[in-house]
Amino acid sequence: MPLVRISLPKKFTKKTKDNISVSIHKSLIKEFNIPENDYFHIIEELESEQIKYPEKYLGIEHTSDIVFVQIIAGQGRTLEQKKKLYNEIAIQISSSTSVAKNNVIITLLENNGRENWSFGNGEIQEPKHLK
């Protein structure tokens, strides 16, 4: 049930944007065990002047190829699962695009998955894959 917002420069091709989205989705399936059809992504293209970042932060260099990934997901994953997810996303993106791992910024926002989502009809659903 994650909702993913990908903010990136407009300069990327459609193929690159698609590969970034698929990379994140595959990583969520692998590390967070989400269903394959749980695929809700928003790709937000921004002009270069709308993206602010330091050239170096915490010893990590960043360039104009920076990609911000914000994931909203239900609570319940361990620290180890989160570490694996972040690593898998960075690896998948860097292996399927020209975006280097150092340019993948990830934020995970967690909420109570059972009462903070509606996937349509103005109702709270009870996904069967959640315990």
C-alpha positions as MATLAB code, in Angstrom:
seq = 'MPLVRISLPKKFTKKTKDNISVSIHKSLIKEFNIPENDYFHIIEELESEQIKYPEKYLGIEHTSDIVFVQIIAGQGRTLEQKKKLYNEIAIQISSSTSVAKNNVIITLLENNGRENWSFGNGEIQEPKHLK';
ca = [
       0.000    0.000    0.000;
       2.890    2.411   -0.397;
       2.324    5.667   -2.223;
       5.504    6.799   -3.958;
       6.274   10.336   -5.086;
       9.306   10.679   -7.324;
      10.597   14.221   -7.812;
      13.225   14.632  -10.501;
      14.595   16.963  -13.162;
      12.576   17.383  -16.376;
      15.686   16.572  -18.385;
      15.277   12.812  -17.891;
      13.791   10.767  -20.722;
      10.506    8.891  -20.405;
      12.489    5.630  -20.358;
      14.638    6.844  -17.461;
      11.578    7.969  -15.510;
       9.847    4.644  -16.157;
      12.978    2.727  -15.108;
      13.214    4.704  -11.873;
       9.580    3.964  -11.056;
       9.903    0.253  -11.896;
      13.136    0.036   -9.878;
      11.398    1.425   -6.802;
       8.399   -0.857   -7.268;
      10.543   -3.985   -7.666;
      12.480   -3.003   -4.547;
       9.272   -2.561   -2.539;
       8.049   -5.981   -3.677;
      11.354   -7.583   -2.717;
      12.067   -5.853    0.597;
       8.633   -4.806    1.903;
       6.763   -7.782    0.454;
       4.037   -5.691   -1.176;
       1.697   -7.212   -3.785;
       2.773   -6.742   -7.403;
      -0.333   -4.736   -8.313;
       0.148   -2.339   -5.363;
       1.657    0.190   -7.764;
       0.780    3.828   -6.951;
       3.479    6.266   -8.134;
       3.486    9.977   -8.855;
       6.341   11.225  -11.030;
       6.875   14.928  -10.568;
       9.074   16.636  -13.159;
      10.730   19.836  -12.016;
      12.737   22.593  -13.646;
      16.344   22.699  -12.467;
      15.717   25.914  -10.494;
      12.992   24.123   -8.498;
      15.408   21.539   -7.121;
      17.686   22.655   -4.298;
      20.447   20.469   -2.862;
      24.000   20.791   -1.541;
      26.864   19.657   -3.730;
      28.062   17.606   -0.770;
      26.237   16.508    2.384;
      27.338   13.971    5.017;
      30.285   13.137    2.782;
      28.046   12.295   -0.193;
      28.318   14.312   -3.398;
      25.211   15.279   -5.380;
      24.766   16.487   -8.947;
      21.960   17.824  -11.121;
      20.858   14.199  -11.688;
      19.461   14.090   -8.137;
      16.225   12.126   -7.624;
      14.012   12.456   -4.540;
      11.933    9.419   -3.583;
       9.248    9.845   -0.936;
       7.482    6.682    0.182;
       4.379    6.735    2.360;
       3.760    3.266    3.793;
       2.056    1.541    6.661;
       4.028    0.982    9.854;
       5.545   -2.328   10.799;
       8.830   -2.746    8.927;
      12.043   -3.313   10.849;
      15.126   -1.126   10.653;
      16.844   -3.947    8.739;
      14.029   -4.051    6.158;
      14.282   -0.295    5.696;
      18.050   -0.424    5.220;
      17.656   -3.198    2.651;
      14.929   -1.257    0.849;
      17.003    1.918    0.552;
      20.002   -0.033   -0.698;
      17.932   -2.035   -3.178;
      16.284    1.099   -4.574;
      19.659    2.791   -5.085;
      21.126   -0.310   -6.730;
      18.097   -0.865   -8.990;
      17.986    2.771  -10.124;
      21.722    3.031  -10.723;
      21.801   -0.238  -12.681;
      18.846    0.667  -14.935;
      19.576    4.377  -15.522;
      22.450    6.852  -15.612;
      21.518    8.082  -12.107;
      24.287    7.222   -9.638;
      23.495    5.805   -6.187;
      24.743    8.988   -4.508;
      21.987   10.957   -6.283;
      19.098    8.885   -4.911;
      17.561   10.577   -1.858;
      14.915    8.491   -0.066;
      12.433    9.462    2.627;
      10.061    6.971    4.247;
       6.954    8.297    5.980;
       4.985    5.727    7.968;
       1.393    5.767    9.123;
      -1.165    3.361   10.538;
      -1.964    1.525    7.323;
      -5.425    0.361    8.326;
      -7.111    3.709    8.948;
      -5.106    6.233    6.946;
      -5.778    5.016    3.416;
      -8.672    4.948    1.000;
      -8.069    3.342   -2.377;
     -11.393    4.493   -3.754;
     -15.119    4.731   -3.152;
     -14.546    7.046   -0.178;
     -14.059    4.009    2.042;
     -11.335    2.523    4.224;
     -10.335   -0.803    2.718;
      -8.944   -3.765    4.635;
      -6.186   -5.150    2.396;
      -5.906   -8.902    2.911;
      -2.101   -8.876    2.724;
      -1.878   -6.803    5.935;
      -1.896   -8.634    9.266;
];
